[in-house]
Amino acid sequence: MKCIATLAGIILLAASSAFAGAPRTYQVTGPVLEVKDDTVVVQKGKEKWEIAKDKDTKTTGDLKVGSKVTVTYTMKAATIDVKSDAKGAKKKSY
C-alpha cells in the first residue's frame, strides 16, 4: 500500500513540474494592419496589437496587410529592474 501511495505521489510531482515549466500562450485574431521583418500589427477591436516576430516564427499562408490572422504568442520578460525601497518599509513577499 505504501508503494502505491509513493508511486502516485511521484507521478503527481512529475506532472506538476512538467506543466509549471511551460509558458502560457495567448492569442489575438484580427486583420493585419502592418507587416515588417520583425513585427506584425493586428487590429483587435479598436486596439492595435504590435507583436514581435523573428526567423523562428512559423507562418502559414501569405502574411500581408488586410489578411485575417490568428497570432499565438507568449509573454517573456526582456529586462527586470528592481527598485530599492527608499523609505525602508517592510517588503512584501509574493
C-alpha positions in Angstrom: 0.0 0.0 0.0 2.9 2.4 0.8 4.4 1.6 -2.5 1.3 2.6 -4.4 1.0 5.8 -2.4 4.6 6.7 -3.1 4.3 5.9 -6.8 1.2 8.1 -7.0 3.0 11.0 -5.3 5.9 10.7 -7.7 3.6 10.8 -10.7 1.7 13.8 -9.4 5.0 15.7 -8.7 6.4 14.9 -12.2 3.1 16.0 -13.8 3.0 19.3 -11.9 6.7 20.0 -12.8 6.0 19.4 -16.5 3.1 21.9 -16.5 4.9 24.6 -14.4 7.8 24.9 -16.8 5.8 25.7 -20.0 5.0 29.4 -20.6 1.3 30.2 -21.0 0.2 31.0 -24.6 -2.2 33.7 -25.7 -4.0 34.5 -29.0 -5.1 37.6 -30.9 -7.2 37.5 -34.0 -7.9 40.2 -36.5 -6.9 41.9 -39.7 -3.2 42.7 -40.3 -2.5 46.5 -40.4 1.3 46.3 -41.0 4.0 43.7 -41.6 7.7 44.3 -41.1 10.7 42.0 -40.8 10.5 41.9 -37.0 6.8 42.8 -36.2 3.2 42.3 -37.3 0.4 44.7 -36.3 -3.0 43.3 -35.8 -6.3 45.2 -35.2 -8.3 43.7 -32.3 -11.5 45.8 -31.9 -10.3 49.4 -31.5 -6.8 48.4 -30.3 -3.7 47.8 -32.4 -1.5 44.9 -31.2 2.1 45.1 -32.2 3.7 41.6 -31.9 7.4 40.8 -32.4 8.4 38.0 -34.8 11.7 36.6 -35.9 13.2 34.0 -38.2 11.9 31.2 -35.9 8.2 32.4 -36.1 6.2 29.8 -38.0 3.9 31.4 -40.6 1.4 29.5 -42.7 -0.1 31.3 -45.8 0.6 34.7 -47.3 1.1 37.2 -44.5 0.2 40.6 -45.9 -1.8 43.7 -44.9 -5.5 43.0 -44.9 -5.2 39.3 -44.2 -7.2 38.0 -41.2 -4.8 36.2 -38.9 -4.7 34.5 -35.5 -1.4 35.1 -33.7 -0.4 32.8 -30.9 2.2 34.3 -28.6 3.8 34.0 -25.1 4.9 36.8 -22.8 8.6 36.9 -21.8 10.4 39.5 -19.7 13.2 41.3 -21.6 14.6 43.1 -18.5 13.7 43.3 -14.8 14.8 46.4 -12.8 14.3 46.1 -9.1 13.9 49.4 -7.3 15.2 49.7 -3.8 12.7 50.8 -1.2 13.8 54.3 -0.2 11.5 54.6 2.9 12.7 51.3 4.4 9.2 49.9 4.6 8.6 46.2 5.1 8.9 44.4 1.8 6.0 42.3 0.6 6.7 38.7 -0.3 4.8 37.4 -3.3 
